Amino acid sequence: MTSQYVALLSTIVFLPAAGALVLAFIPRTWTDAIRYITLGVTAATLLLSIFTFMGPGARVESAGEAAAHMQDVFNLAWIPSFNIDYFMGVDGISFPLVILTGFVSLVAAGASWSITKYVKAYSILFLLLVTGMLGVFLSLDFFLFYVFWEVMLLPMYFLIGVWGGPRREYAAIKFFLYTLVGSVLMLIAILLLYFQSDVRALAGVSDVYGGRTVASVSADGELVLGEPGDAPVKWSRLHLHSRVEGQLGVTRDERLGLTVIRTGGAALDEPLTLRVVADADATSAAFDGVEGRVNVMLAAGATVADLAAAVASLGTGGPAITIVCRDPAVVVGEGMTRALAAVRRDAPIHTFNLLALTALGQHTSVFSRELQWWAFLLLFIGFAIKVPSVPVHTWLPDAHVEAPTPISMILAGVLLKMGGYGIIRICYPICPFGGYDLTWFICSIGVVSMVYGAFAALAQTDFKRLVAYSSVSHMGYVVLGLGVWSARASHGSFNPDYWNQGVQGAMFQMIAHGISSAGMFFMVGVIYDRVHHRNLNEFGGIFGKMPVYTALSIGIFFAGLGLPGLCGFIGEVFVVLSVWQFSHALAIVSAAVVVLTAAYILWTLQRVYLGAEYRGPHEEALTPSNQRENLIAGVLFVFAIVFGVFPYRIPVIDAPSILAYMESTATRQVQDLADWTRRNADVLDDTAMSE
């Protein structure tokens, strides 16, 4: 099945890049063909994602134990000398964002008909950008994650700098510099974690033996068969490459349910072979130091337990080997040969594996509290720039104002979500000490962003800049929901329910904002393409000239407002309710932001669409929206309604909705961190390092 996952996930990620390669060989004068190919590639990417994860026989579960962990995982060697792997998978956190990326990319490709300059170059960069975004959400190797994160930088820089507005060079350079600073801080944190990591530390806190019967030698020389105790880390869920298991001295034979673990002996840096030959007169074992081989001779019908006993009989005459088996009564076949890889236990085994780094951060002392604190802070700043959060948000309004409409849709609909994804996927699971100590700092950043973004939107006269500041405000809910560490000793129960509600609200808010913000920027772009200005004071009376466009605009803007029954309501309510347990003051302020949001949304609708007459230039260009524009806006509005009314399950087609896919994974992650809080209660004081 691994090869199937490699093909499916790799195709989803690299299909847009393959489309860009095809476009490179098409004459640039074939603009219509280029547009349709770009649209077709994005549609194929979305359909493949839906078929892979949601179609008949889909492998992504929406409920149960499997849904709480990584699914469709594969791990292939990429740069073995540094334990860097081509490692991908999907779970309830990444899956909705992959679908969102495909959907927003498709509608943005449909909106790209307004691009008339250098259409071929634009389409190639657009598709490369899509590949980078998908790669970020599916990567489980930190190095691979960083590569895809950087892949997005140059396409977005050129898409703004070449196809943007009058101040496009300034906006593109500002975007580039802010993102580059965040990337450098991320890289420092990545290297800190990598060089401090040591997979060997996981052997003592995991079921590296697979929960199977362990055969070893006791102090008095007797063979002991017994089950290892329950371990907090499930080794199989780390999905470590077999090369790393080899470095740990672990080899497996799945047919026999046999695991061989080399634990000591001479020449540990030398490879060793375990060779089993059946039909001997008696069961015995001998070490051949010349050949570097342990020869085991088994009597006919000998079992795995007999093999374990023979190896154990080597005593001090050979290397120390532990035999682990699912069933000691299984008969060993003839001619079984297993190679035991070289082991260098005097050197740490570093890893970029995000799942292994999570286990190290929560279940070992490899990462000190101080290191976690700094790594969390560096990573958070890098991700907060992308969210964006105050005070590292100033690149966003300029980038949005100058970017062409389709790129604004991608920027608001997907790129901002990568910051929230990084916080929930990397910051909290790997650096729980940092997350705990900086709780008030993170929550305060979220609330300040919400309030500041709302007031800044109220002060704008530029239609597009107003929508940009609304994104700053709405993404503040995401940061606040993720930061509410309600499972604290000061509450007496370590109850993570409120935090779980906040995390699920934040995740839902990312999806909802991806739909509503992409729609709002598209509606701004539709009217800008006609009158070539965005001055709110010169609009008015649009309803009479463009009634269908106005109706769709009002619906989409109401989704952004958070009107009950539309997608923007669910996430905001969950976050506000969750923060009440953490801080009444922050909950009251965050709830009050809803009033500010209603103020700038309703005032905008009044100034643009209502009134007696239009007061700006090019009034003759205010023609009704065409079928393409109505289709894009209509699809966005329909999904805003569907996810607002059916956030958990869609009864018409009897299919799980967003929250159903998110719930199991979010609940497990929050519960893991709540358990970590309980285990470390004696070292966690009520006053965080940030206070």
N, C-alpha and C positions, 0 to 999 in steps of 0.2 A: 504493500500500500504506500510505502514511502515514496517510491518512484512516481506514483500517481499524484501525490501531493506536490512533489517537485515540479511536475509538469503543469499542474493546475495553477498553483500560486505563482510560479515563475511567469506563466503566460499572462495572468492577470496584471502583474507588475510591468512586464516588458512589452506587452502588446502595443501600448501607445508609443514606446520608443521604436518598435519595429515599424509602426505606421509612419513615424517621422523619417525613418530611413527610406521608406518607399517614396515619400514626398520629395526626398532629395533628388530623385531621378526623374521627376516630372517637370516639364517646362513651366517656368513661372508665369507664363501667359495663360495657362489653363486654370484661371482663378476659380471658376465654378467647380471644376473637378477636384481641385485642392480642398475647397470648402466641404464638398460632399464626402470626400475621403476622410477628412478630419472628423466630421460628424459621425460617419460610419464607424470609425475606430473607437471613438468614445462610447458610442452605443453598444458596440460589440464588447467593450470592456465591462460596461455595466451589466449587460445580459450574461456574460460569462461569470461575473461575480455572483449574480443572483442565482444562476443555475448551479454553480459550485456549492454555494452555502445554503440555498433555500429551495432548490429544485427537487425533483424526485430522487430519493436516495441520498439527500443532502447529508453531509457529515457534520455540520455545525448544529449541535443540540441547543435547544432553548430552555431546557429544564433538566433537573437531575444532577448527579455527581459529575458526569462528563462535561456538562455545560459550565461548571465552575472552574475548569482548568483549560489549558491550551489544547486545541484540537487541530487536526490537519497539519501536524508538525513534521518537519524534516530538518536534518542537520547534516550538511556536507562540508568536507574540509575545503578551506579556501587558502588561508596562509597558515599552514600547520605550525611553523616555527614559533608563532606568537599565539597559538590557539585561537586564531580568528577563523570563524566558520560562516558558510552561507547557510544561515539558520533562520527559518521563518515559521510562522504559525499564526493561528487566529483564535480569539476568544470573545467573550461578551463585551469586552471593552473596545477591541479593535474592529470587530465585524461591522457594527453600525457605521463606523467612520469610513470603512472601505466602501460600503454601499453609498454613503453620503458623497464621498469623493467621486465615485462614478456618476452619480446623479447630477451633481453640480457641474461636473466637467461636461456632461452632455448638454445641459441647458446653456452653459456658457459657450459651447461650440455653436449652438443654434443662434446665440446672440452675436456671434462673431461675423455675421453677414454685414455688419456696419463697418468692419475693417476693410479698407480699400487700398491701403498702402502696403507694399511688400507682403502680400498675402501668403506666399510660400514660406518665407522666413518666419512670419508670425505663427503659422500653423505648426511648423517644426518645433519651435520653442514651446508652443502651447502643449504639444504632446509630450515633450521631454519633461515639462513641469508636472504633468499628470503622473508620469512614471515615478518621479521623485516623491510625490505625495503618497502614492500607494505603497512604495517601498518603506517609507517611514512607519506606516501603520502595521505592516506585516513583519518587520525585522525583529528578531529576538537576540541578535548579536549586537552588542553596543557599538562596535566598530562599524558594522554594516549599517546600523541605524544612523550613525554620524555621517557616513558616506551619502546616504540618500538625503539626509537633512541638508547637506551642502550642495547636492545636485540641484536642488530647487533654487539656489541663490542666483546663479547666473541667468537662467531663463527669465526669472521674474525681473531681474535688473534690466535686461534688454527689453522685455515686454513693456515696462514702464518708460524706460529711457528713449525708446524709438517711437512707440505708438501712443505716448501719453500726450498731455496737454501742453500749454505754453511753458510751464515750469517743470517739464518732465525730467530734465537732467538733474536739477536740484533734488527732486523727489526720489529719483532712482539712486542717486549717490547717498542720500540720507538713509533710505531703506537698506542699501548695501552695507553702510558703515554700522548701523545699529545691529543688523543681523550678524555681521562679522564679529562684532564685539561679543555678542551672546554666544556665538559659536566658539570663540577662543576660550571663554569662561567654561563652557561645556567641555571642551577638550581637556582643560586642566583637571576638571573633576573626573573625567573618564580615566585619565592617566593615574590620578590619585587612587581611584578604586581598583584599577587593573593591577598596578604594582603592589598594592597592599593585599590583594585577593590571594587566596590559597585554597584550592579545591580539596586539599588533604584534610582541611578542618571539617569538611562535611562528612567524612567517613564516620566520625564518632557520633554524629547526631542524625544519621540517616539510616534507612533500611537498605544500605548498599548490598546486603545479602539478599535482597529481594523478598524478605519475609519468609525465606525458605529454611529448611532444616540445615543447621550448621554442624559440620563435622570438624572437630579440633581435638587437640591433645591436652588433657588436664595436667596439673602439676605432678601427679603421681604416674604419668605416662599412659593413662587409660584414654581410650577413644570416647569422646562425649558427643552425643547427638542431641541437639536441642534447638528450640525456636528463639531467635533474638527478640528482645523486648520491643514494644512499640516505639517507633522513632518519629520525631516531629517532622522530618523531611522525608518525603517519598522519593527515593533515588530515581525511579523511572520517570517522574514528572519533571526532573531537571533537564531531560533530553540532552545529556552531555554526549559529545561525540565519542565513539568507541576509542579514539586515540587517547582521550583523557582517561578513560577507564584503563587503558593499557599503561599509562603513566602511573596509575594507582595500583597496578598489578592485578587488575580484574579482567578475566576473560570469561566468555559465556558460551554455552552450548544449549540453545533453546530447545532442541529436540529432546534432550535428556533432562531439561530443567536444571542444568549443571552450571555452577559458577565456581571458578578456580581463582583464589586470591593469594597472591604471593606476598607473604608477610615478613620474610627475613631470610637469612642465610648468606653464604659467600657470594661475592660478585653480583650484587644487586643491580649493577649497571650493565649486566650482560643478559642477552635474551636467553630464554630457557624454553625447552619443549617438553610437554608431558605426553608420552606415547603409551597407549594402552593396547595390549595384545591379548586376545582371549585364548581359551582352550589350553591353558597351561596346567600342569599337574597340581599346582598350589598357587594361592594368591600371595604375591610378594612384590616388592618395589626396590629399585636400586638407582643410585645417582651416578650417571656417567659424566664426570667432570670434563673429559676430553671433548665429548660431543655436545656438552651443555644440555643434557637431556635426562629426564627422569623416566625410566622404563618401568612400567607396571605390568606384571604378568598376572592375569586373572584366570581362575578356574572357570570351567564352563558354567554358564548361568549365574556368574557373579553379578552382584548388584552394585549400585553406586555407593552404598554403605561399605561394601567390601573394598571398593576402590579407595574410599576415604581412609579406611583402616590401613590399607597397604601404604598409602602416602604418609600417613601419620607415623608408621613404623620406621620411617627413615630416621627419626630422632635428630640427633646432632650430626648424623653422617651426611646430611644434604641440606638443601634450602628448605626453609619453613614455608609450607603451603597449607592453606585452609580450603577444604572442599565444602561447597554449599550446594544442596540439592533440594528440588521441590518435593521429591518422594524418594527416600533412601532405598526403597524396595525395587526401583526400576532397574532392569537388567542392562548392563553396559554392553554396547555393541562391539564388534570386532574392528580393530584397526583405527580406533579413535585417536586422533592426534590434535593436541591443542598447544598453540604457541603462547608462552607467557612473556609479555612485553617487558622491556627494560624499565626498571624502577629506580629513580634517584630521590630517595626520601630526604636527602640533605638539602634539597632545593625546593622552594615553593612552586606550586603549579598555578600559574596565573590564568585568568579567564575573562572573556568579554561576554560570556553567556548571561543574559539578563535574569534568567530564572535562577541560576547558580548564585549570582550576586545578591539576589533577593534573599535566598536562603542563608547566605553568609551574613548579611546585614541583620537578619532577624533571629538567627539561631546560633551564632558563634560570636566570639569576641575579636574576630579578625579586624573588623573596622571599629576603631575606638570611637568614643562619643565625640571627641573633638574632631576627628576626621569626618565623621558623618555630618557633623554640624556644618563644617566648611564645604563639604561636597554638596550637601543639600542646598546651601545658600548659592553656590556657584551655578548649580544646575537650575535652581529656581529662577535666578536672574536671567539666564539664557532662555528659559521657557517663557518667563513673564514678558520679555521683549516681544516674543511672537504672539502672546495672548491678545493684545498688549495690556499691561497694567500700568497705572500711574506709579512712578514718574517716568517710565521708559516707554511711553506711548506716543511721543510726539512725531514719530515717523509715519504713523498710520494716517492721520488726516491728510497730510501732504501726498502720500502714496495713493490714497483713494481718490483724491480730487484730480490728480494728474493722470491716473491710470485709465486706459480705455474701459468701457463698461464691462466686457466679458472678464477682464482681468480683475476688476473690482469685485465681481461676483465670486471668482475663484479665491481672491484674497480674503474676503469676508466669510465666504461659505466654508472654506476648507483650511487655508493656511493658519488662520487664527486658532483653529481647533487643535492644531499640532502642539501648541503650547500647553493647552489643558491636558492633552493626551500624554505629553512628556511628564507632567507633574504627577498624574495618577499612575502611569506605568513605571516610572523610574524613581522620582524623588522620594515619595513616601515608602514604597516597598523596600528600597535598597538602603535608605538612610532614615530609619524610624526615629532615631535620637534627634536628628535635625528637625524632622517634622514636628515632633513633640515639643521641643524647646522653642521652636519658632511659630507656634500655633497663633499666638496673638498678633504677631507680625504679619503672617499670611492673611488672617481674617481681616485685619485692619487695611491691608493693601486692597483686598477685595471690596470692602465697603467704601473706601475712599475712591476707588475707580468707579463704582456705581454712582456715587453722588456727584463726583467731578464730571464724569461723562454726561450725566443728565443735565447739569447746569450749563456745561459747555454747549450742548446741543441747543438749549434754549436761547443761547446768545448768538447763534449763527444766522447769517443771511444767505449763505451758500447752501443750496439744497443738498448737494453731495457731501459737503463737510458736515452737515447736520447728521446725516445717516452714518457717517464715519464715527462721530462722537457717540452716537447711540450704540455702536458696537463696543466701544470702550466700556460703556455703562453695563450693557447686557453681559459681556464676558466677565465683569466683576462678580456676577452671581456664580460663575463657574469657579473662580478662585475661592470665593467664600465657602461654597459648598464642599470643596475638597479640603479646605483648611480646618473645618469644624471637628476637632479631635475631642468628641464628647465622651469617649471611653477613658475617663481620667479617674485617678484615685480619689480626687477631691469630691467626686460625685458618689463615692462609696460603693458602686456596684460594677464598674467597668462595663456598663451597658452600652453597646455600640449602635443601638437601633437608630438614634438620632443622627449619628454620623453616617450610617448607611443611607438614611434618607437624604442627607445632604449630598453624598457622593452620587447617588442615582439621580438626584435632581440636577446636579452639575452636568452629568453625562447627557441627560435628556436635553438640558439647555443648550449643549453644544450642537446637538442634532437640530433642535428647533431653530436656533439662531442661524444655523447653516442654511435653512430653508427660507426663513423670513428675511434675513439680511441680503441673501442673493437676490430675492425678489425685489426688495426695496431699491437696491442699486440698479437692477434692470429697469425698473419703472422710471428712475431718474434718468437713466441713459436714453430711454425711448423719447422723452420730451426734450432732452438736450440735443439729440440728433436732429430735431426739427427746428428749434429756435436758437441753438448754439449759445445758450447762457443758462446759469443756475441761480440767478438772483431771486430770492423768495419775494422780495418787495415788488418785483415786476410781474409776478404771476397773478393768476386770478381768472375765474370764469372758464377754466379748462373743462369743467363738467359739461357745459353746453356744446363745446366743440368736439370733445372726445369722450362720449359717455361710457363706452365699453371699457376703455383704458382707465377712466376714473373709477368705475366700479371695482375693477380688479385691483387697482392701486389702494383703494380704501380697505379692501379685504386683507391685502398683504400687510399694509401698515398696521392694521388692527392686530394681526398676528404678532408683529413686533412689539406692539403695546402690551401684549399679554392678556388679551380679552378671553374670558372663559369660553371654552369650546374651540379655541384655536391653539396651535402648538406652543406658543410662547407662555401660556399660563402654567402648565404642569411643572416645568422645571423651576420656575421662580417661586411657586408656592412651596414646593418641597424644600428648597434651600432656606426660605424664610422660616418655615416650621422647624427645620433642623437646628438653626442657629439659636433658637429660643432657649434650648437646654444649655447651650454654651454661654450665651450672654444676652440678657434681656435688652440691654442698650443697643447692641449691634442688631438684634432682631427688629427693634422698633425703627432704627434708621433704615435698614434694608427694606422694610415694608413701606416706609414713607417714599422710597425712590419710585415706587409704582405710581404715585401721584405725579411726581416730576415727569416720568415717562409719558403718562397720559397728557400732561400739559404740552410738551413739545410735539408729540405726535398730532394731537388735535389741532394745535395752532398751525402746524405745517399743513395739514389737510385744508384748514380754513383758508390760508393764504394762497395755496396753489390751485385748489380745485373749485372752491366756492367763490362767491363774489359776483358782481355784475359784469365785469369786463376784464379782459387781459390787457395789461399795461406795458408789456415789454415789446421788443422788436420781433420781426418776422411773424406777425400774426397770421399771415396767409399760409404759413407752413403747418399750422396746427390742424392737420388732417386726421381723421380717425385712424386708430391703430390697425395694422394689417393682420392677416391670418397668422403669420409667423410670430408676431409679437403677442397676439392674443393666446396662441397655443402655449408659448413659454410661460407667460404670466398665469394662465389658467391652470397649467399643471402644478406650478408652485403653490397656487392658492388651494387647489384640491388636496395636496399633501399636507398643507397647513391645517386644513379642516380634519383630515383623516387622523393625523397624529394628535390633534387636540381632543377629538371625541373618543378615539380608541388608542390610548397610549400603551395599553398592555396587550390587547388581543383584538384582531379585526374579525368580527363575527361573520361578516358577509362571505368571506373566503376561508373562514376558520383557520386563520394563520396568526402566529405570534407577532406582536408589534415590538416597538423599540424596547420598552421596559422589560418585556419577557426575555429578550436576549441578554440584556444588561444585568438583570437581577442576580442570577447565580454567581457570576464572576465578581460583581461589586460586593455582594454579601460575603463571599469567601475572603476577599482581600481585606475588607474592613474587619472581619472576625479575626483574621490572622494578626492584624495590627493590634486589635483589642487584647488578644491573647499575649502578644508581646508586651503590651502595657502592664498586664497583670503579672507576668513573669518578672518584669523589671521594676515592680512597684517600690522595692526597697531602695533603688538607686535613683528613681525619678522623684524629684521634689515638686511641690506645687508651684514654685517660682521658676519659670523657664529661663534659660540662659539669655533669651532675648529681652527679658523684662528688667 
